[in-house]
Amino acid sequence: MRNPRTNQEWHDAIDAAKGALVLESARMYGLVVGGPKVNIARCEEILLLGKKKGFQPSQDAVMRFMAAIMKG
């Protein structure tokens, strides 16, 4: 897997990583069943690398991620 290259790719990747980790957390607590398989290590890596580059998840990252997976 390649890392994001452009600023927009970083923003998108960080938002998706944040949303995926929240989904996985909810799944672990039994609040959610199903959904996409989450690569926890990769999401954490993207968030860490993005933070080093000065990026952070958008405030609505989780909501947009959930809306996107609900669309299919």
Steps between C-alpha positions, in 0.01 A plus 500: 500500500635840411475801725297802398693750288296817468349713775152392390599133512636552853180669615287223348719221641511648850125551507440145377746358755327685784158383385616141461653493848181635655300236311732227623477628857120493482515147359725388789245633749220318321332821383547419130479175307648467153658767290835505323803319639728751672879483486562654842879515464477679165246751631721577799800534269316744271390710799854507642665587168237762429546656843876525436416689180263733684169342401216405730158345440215733410237553768243321284733217392307227681160616379617521137665156526183344638287669232734367230484139620122519538474594131692189413 
